[in-house]
Amino acid sequence: QVQLVESGGGLVQAGGSLRLSCAASGRTFSRYAMGWFRQAPGKEREFITSINWSGGSVYYADSVKGRFTISRDNAKNTVYLLMNSLKPEDTAVYYCAGGGPEFYSAGYYIGPYDYWGQGTQVTVSS
């Protein structure tokens, strides 16, 4: 069983940066792909980025490409999302997710994920 806990959300001005962290419990964290999703009020959950088990391959949705960076530290059981050049439209609850096939090699993995965090609010003011 893996539990995920996000942190690092908050209020930031447009153009600013935040780094989200997703800490995982459980010994098998390093075997799985990890992803970040977000959900804005009144909108569907959006898949924005994923990283393979080793951290060697990543994928970004067009909406965040060039501004967001996903990374992971398997020794610390943590995945990160560095968000630069934030825009008001980035305002959402951000969720990390983990799971899928063990040792999945591709960077793109939209799901299904087995484990989800509780979410962290990111608010970008204009």
Backbone as CSV, one residue per row, in Angstrom:
resi,resn,N_x,N_y,N_z,CA_x,CA_y,CA_z,C_x,C_y,C_z
1,GLN,0.851,-1.197,0.000,0.000,0.000,0.000,0.882,1.241,0.000
2,VAL,0.521,2.205,-0.813,1.268,3.459,-0.902,0.329,4.604,-0.544
3,GLN,0.779,5.488,0.306,0.027,6.699,0.625,0.803,7.900,0.123
4,LEU,0.084,8.858,-0.442,0.689,10.053,-1.024,0.191,11.294,-0.299
5,VAL,1.123,12.193,0.018,0.772,13.433,0.708,1.433,14.594,-0.021
6,GLU,0.597,15.496,-0.558,1.124,16.663,-1.257,1.358,17.811,-0.285
7,SER,2.285,18.671,-0.660,2.530,19.900,0.086,3.120,20.936,-0.860
8,GLY,3.155,22.177,-0.387,3.793,23.225,-1.163,2.857,24.164,-1.891
9,GLY,1.566,23.904,-1.819,0.621,24.807,-2.460,0.536,26.135,-1.721
10,GLY,-0.154,27.071,-2.327,-0.316,28.363,-1.693,-0.770,29.414,-2.679
11,LEU,-0.647,30.662,-2.245,-1.037,31.818,-3.046,0.212,32.478,-3.602
12,VAL,0.203,32.744,-4.903,1.358,33.357,-5.551,0.849,34.320,-6.612
13,GLN,1.622,35.359,-6.865,1.262,36.296,-7.925,1.599,35.723,-9.299
14,ALA,0.891,36.180,-10.288,1.179,35.770,-11.659,2.642,36.039,-11.990
15,GLY,3.265,35.081,-12.648,4.678,35.174,-12.969,5.577,34.537,-11.933
16,GLY,5.013,34.205,-10.799,5.787,33.615,-9.721,5.960,32.116,-9.876
17,SER,6.554,31.521,-8.848,6.877,30.094,-8.867,6.443,29.428,-7.570
18,LEU,6.170,28.157,-7.673,5.916,27.297,-6.517,6.510,25.935,-6.816
19,ARG,6.879,25.234,-5.762,7.292,23.846,-5.918,6.416,22.971,-5.040
20,LEU,5.722,22.068,-5.687,4.910,21.097,-4.965,5.730,19.838,-4.709
21,SER,5.463,19.226,-3.585,6.080,17.946,-3.246,4.994,16.917,-3.000
22,CYS,5.314,15.691,-3.302,4.404,14.578,-3.042,5.225,13.481,-2.398
23,ALA,5.023,13.310,-1.108,5.779,12.320,-0.349,4.997,11.024,-0.287
24,ALA,5.676,9.942,-0.587,5.032,8.635,-0.616,5.532,7.761,0.517
25,SER,4.629,7.040,1.095,5.007,6.006,2.060,4.931,4.670,1.344
26,GLY,5.660,3.730,1.835,5.628,2.419,1.196,6.909,2.142,0.434
27,ARG,7.334,0.932,0.495,8.629,0.581,-0.060,8.635,0.486,-1.578
28,THR,7.456,0.420,-2.208,7.414,0.151,-3.641,7.262,1.407,-4.484
29,PHE,7.377,2.587,-3.870,7.193,3.840,-4.593,8.035,3.905,-5.849
30,SER,9.285,3.507,-5.755,10.227,3.688,-6.860,9.907,2.813,-8.064
31,ARG,8.992,1.888,-7.954,8.680,0.989,-9.061,7.667,1.587,-10.042
32,TYR,7.013,2.673,-9.641,5.837,3.117,-10.374,5.997,4.495,-11.002
33,ALA,5.248,4.692,-12.088,5.108,6.023,-12.653,4.354,6.922,-11.680
34,MET,4.623,8.206,-11.790,3.930,9.201,-10.979,3.404,10.291,-11.907
35,GLY,2.299,10.852,-11.522,1.711,11.913,-12.330,1.155,13.029,-11.466
36,TRP,0.942,14.154,-12.090,0.267,15.275,-11.450,-0.969,15.636,-12.277
37,PHE,-2.045,15.859,-11.571,-3.291,16.301,-12.159,-3.708,17.586,-11.447
38,ARG,-4.628,18.303,-12.053,-5.193,19.470,-11.372,-6.669,19.589,-11.724
39,GLN,-7.392,20.218,-10.822,-8.820,20.432,-11.046,-9.189,21.833,-10.595
40,ALA,-9.626,22.623,-11.540,-10.088,23.975,-11.252,-11.578,23.935,-10.952
41,PRO,-12.096,24.917,-10.234,-13.520,24.937,-9.903,-14.386,24.864,-11.157
42,GLY,-15.329,23.948,-11.139,-16.259,23.818,-12.252,-15.699,23.134,-13.475
43,LYS,-14.463,22.632,-13.366,-13.842,21.975,-14.520,-13.483,20.541,-14.187
44,GLU,-13.253,19.761,-15.235,-12.849,18.376,-15.046,-11.379,18.306,-14.629
45,ARG,-11.037,17.202,-14.003,-9.646,16.998,-13.638,-8.798,16.906,-14.899
46,GLU,-7.665,17.586,-14.872,-6.766,17.668,-16.027,-5.445,16.990,-15.717
47,PHE,-5.024,16.116,-16.590,-3.708,15.475,-16.485,-2.672,16.440,-17.031
48,ILE,-1.624,16.727,-16.274,-0.663,17.721,-16.733,0.750,17.183,-16.936
49,THR,1.144,16.167,-16.193,2.507,15.686,-16.357,2.682,14.327,-15.715
50,SER,3.644,13.552,-16.207,3.977,12.268,-15.611,5.465,12.006,-15.766
51,ILE,5.936,11.072,-14.951,7.348,10.699,-14.954,7.439,9.197,-14.753
52,ASN,8.361,8.570,-15.439,8.447,7.110,-15.329,9.135,6.718,-14.022
53,TRP,9.265,5.433,-13.798,9.713,4.944,-12.505,11.117,5.423,-12.142
54,SER,11.975,5.556,-13.142,13.357,5.927,-12.855,13.588,7.433,-12.867
55,GLY,12.640,8.170,-13.431,12.840,9.603,-13.592,13.483,9.968,-14.915
56,GLY,13.750,8.976,-15.735,14.444,9.218,-16.984,13.580,9.689,-18.127
57,SER,12.288,9.525,-18.003,11.368,9.963,-19.069,10.206,10.710,-18.459
58,VAL,9.828,11.792,-19.106,8.738,12.627,-18.599,7.833,13.024,-19.752
59,TYR,6.652,13.516,-19.372,5.684,14.010,-20.350,5.015,15.246,-19.759
60,TYR,4.706,16.212,-20.622,3.989,17.411,-20.198,2.839,17.698,-21.158
61,ALA,1.718,18.066,-20.597,0.625,18.567,-21.418,1.021,19.934,-21.976
62,ASP,0.423,20.293,-23.074,0.750,21.558,-23.719,0.509,22.752,-22.796
63,SER,-0.466,22.614,-21.931,-0.833,23.730,-21.058,0.263,24.111,-20.075
64,VAL,1.198,23.199,-19.812,2.251,23.474,-18.831,3.652,23.316,-19.390
65,LYS,3.750,22.845,-20.609,5.066,22.579,-21.211,5.894,23.851,-21.257
66,GLY,7.130,23.726,-20.843,8.033,24.874,-20.833,7.978,25.695,-19.560
67,ARG,6.972,25.451,-18.727,6.836,26.210,-17.475,6.955,25.309,-16.241
68,PHE,6.487,24.074,-16.350,6.488,23.146,-15.225,7.551,22.083,-15.443
69,THR,8.114,21.594,-14.332,9.102,20.527,-14.386,8.771,19.493,-13.326
70,ILE,8.631,18.252,-13.756,8.407,17.147,-12.833,9.735,16.437,-12.604
71,SER,9.949,16.002,-11.373,11.148,15.242,-11.054,10.833,14.329,-9.882
72,ARG,11.712,13.397,-9.616,11.500,12.495,-8.495,12.829,12.145,-7.862
73,ASP,12.765,11.861,-6.578,13.912,11.393,-5.824,13.487,10.091,-5.159
74,ASN,13.832,8.988,-5.756,13.377,7.701,-5.235,13.995,7.379,-3.871
75,ALA,15.145,7.921,-3.596,15.754,7.707,-2.286,14.940,8.378,-1.188
76,LYS,14.244,9.460,-1.543,13.414,10.185,-0.581,11.933,9.868,-0.750
77,ASN,11.610,8.974,-1.679,10.203,8.632,-1.932,9.361,9.877,-2.212
78,THR,9.885,10.763,-3.007,9.211,12.034,-3.238,9.242,12.395,-4.724
79,VAL,8.133,12.941,-5.179,8.067,13.498,-6.523,7.769,14.983,-6.383
80,TYR,8.326,15.758,-7.283,8.217,17.214,-7.208,7.577,17.776,-8.474
81,LEU,6.952,18.919,-8.318,6.457,19.665,-9.469,6.870,21.117,-9.275
82,LEU,7.847,21.542,-10.061,8.290,22.931,-10.037,7.484,23.697,-11.067
83,MET,6.817,24.729,-10.600,5.925,25.501,-11.456,6.450,26.924,-11.564
84,ASN,6.875,27.296,-12.742,7.365,28.646,-13.019,6.385,29.402,-13.910
85,SER,6.568,30.705,-13.963,5.743,31.568,-14.826,4.261,31.271,-14.649
86,LEU,3.845,31.204,-13.417,2.460,30.833,-13.131,1.475,31.876,-13.657
87,LYS,0.335,31.378,-14.072,-0.734,32.202,-14.628,-1.998,32.026,-13.796
88,PRO,-2.888,32.983,-13.813,-4.140,32.807,-13.074,-4.891,31.548,-13.477
89,GLU,-4.778,31.147,-14.724,-5.463,29.924,-15.162,-4.834,28.656,-14.624
90,ASP,-3.713,28.754,-13.950,-3.124,27.597,-13.269,-3.771,27.352,-11.905
91,THR,-4.622,28.246,-11.486,-5.306,28.084,-10.199,-6.144,26.825,-10.196
92,ALA,-5.885,25.969,-9.223,-6.565,24.667,-9.155,-6.107,23.938,-7.905
93,VAL,-6.778,22.836,-7.624,-6.264,21.868,-6.654,-5.387,20.883,-7.427
94,TYR,-4.187,20.700,-6.942,-3.220,19.827,-7.605,-3.111,18.509,-6.848
95,TYR,-3.169,17.430,-7.612,-3.119,16.081,-7.052,-1.944,15.312,-7.638
96,CYS,-1.239,14.599,-6.794,-0.271,13.646,-7.324,-0.897,12.255,-7.320
97,ALA,-0.392,11.426,-8.193,-0.913,10.075,-8.328,0.237,9.138,-8.663
98,GLY,0.095,7.890,-8.248,1.115,6.905,-8.516,0.508,5.558,-8.811
99,GLY,1.246,4.753,-9.556,0.768,3.401,-9.815,0.956,2.976,-11.243
100,GLY,0.106,2.054,-11.682,0.245,1.489,-13.003,1.202,0.317,-13.004
101,PRO,1.627,-0.093,-14.182,2.536,-1.247,-14.265,3.884,-0.956,-13.607
102,GLU,4.437,-1.924,-12.954,5.759,-1.751,-12.359,6.808,-1.524,-13.447
103,PHE,7.715,-0.608,-13.161,8.829,-0.308,-14.049,8.378,0.092,-15.453
104,TYR,7.279,0.825,-15.488,6.782,1.336,-16.763,7.797,2.332,-17.306
105,SER,8.248,2.159,-18.533,9.402,2.916,-19.002,9.056,4.237,-19.686
106,ALA,7.893,4.345,-20.258,7.568,5.558,-21.003,7.280,6.724,-20.060
107,GLY,7.569,7.923,-20.531,7.284,9.100,-19.723,5.813,9.423,-19.655
108,TYR,5.088,9.131,-20.732,3.655,9.416,-20.780,2.873,8.298,-20.117
109,TYR,2.195,8.621,-19.028,1.303,7.668,-18.381,0.156,8.431,-17.765
110,ILE,-1.008,8.335,-18.413,-2.181,9.088,-17.963,-3.015,8.291,-16.961
111,GLY,-2.744,7.024,-16.869,-3.446,6.198,-15.897,-3.870,4.884,-16.496
112,PRO,-4.563,4.071,-15.746,-5.104,4.382,-14.414,-4.044,4.337,-13.321
113,TYR,-4.205,5.207,-12.354,-3.346,5.247,-11.191,-4.034,4.571,-10.009
114,ASP,-3.221,3.959,-9.191,-3.760,3.218,-8.045,-3.831,4.074,-6.790
115,TYR,-2.973,5.070,-6.702,-2.848,5.840,-5.467,-2.957,7.327,-5.779
116,TRP,-3.644,8.034,-4.898,-3.858,9.466,-5.067,-3.597,10.200,-3.761
117,GLY,-3.065,11.403,-3.887,-2.945,12.275,-2.735,-4.241,13.014,-2.492
118,GLN,-4.250,13.793,-1.420,-5.463,14.489,-1.018,-5.634,15.830,-1.739
119,GLY,-4.586,16.282,-2.385,-4.641,17.528,-3.134,-4.093,18.709,-2.355
120,THR,-3.556,19.664,-3.072,-3.060,20.902,-2.469,-3.500,22.070,-3.355
121,GLN,-3.983,23.128,-2.721,-4.531,24.263,-3.458,-3.412,25.181,-3.939
122,VAL,-3.482,25.533,-5.211,-2.596,26.545,-5.787,-3.473,27.663,-6.323
123,THR,-3.223,28.873,-5.857,-3.984,30.037,-6.302,-3.021,31.065,-6.861
124,VAL,-3.266,31.482,-8.090,-2.411,32.459,-8.750,-3.223,33.732,-8.955
125,SER,-2.767,34.796,-8.339,-3.479,36.071,-8.455,-2.934,36.890,-9.616
126,SER,-3.811,37.667,-10.206,-3.401,38.467,-11.370,-2.911,39.828,-10.948
